[in-house]
Amino acid sequence: MLTTRMNRLDPSLIPDDELAELARFFTKPDHVALIDGQGNRTHIPDALFGHLARIVRLMSERKAIVMMPEDEAFTTQAAANYLGMSRQFFVNLLEKGEIPFHRVGTHRRVTFKDLLDYEKKRDKARRESMDRLADEVIAAGKYDSDYVGEE
């Protein structure tokens, strides 16, 4: 179960000058390398470097970061909160089979990955609906481009 306190990177825990210095290093075109106590140097892979650079940039903007693995299990209330819907509506989605879940005793749990998959699918469907609606308005001749932006 996610414990935000343990997974939260708070920028207030790092002095501003250290964050600023890190941010400068991560904006350079050459990748940053790690050096251990014995002087051994290792390259940071591109995929990881991009994530670290983003974390440092956001923290330098005084934004906290919460990290979690994709298989992190959410309660139905936490999952509903994440998706911005009521718990009951969310439970109905589970029961209809729209989002996979598993049980821990009598309680339903949903993985973060499954929440992200549902969110992408929902957002894609919303965009497609808005595009269809815009096409219908234009086809009906109800869209007046001269009127847009005027009061």
Secondary structure, 3 states (H helix, E strand, C coil): CCCHHHHEECHHHCCHHHHHHHHHHHHCCCCCEEECCCCCEEECCHHHHHHHHHHHHHHHCCCCEECCCCCCEEEHHHHHHHHCCCHHHHHHHHHCCCCCCEEECCEEEEEHHHHHHHHHHHHHHHHHHHHHHHHHHHHCCCCCCCCCCCC
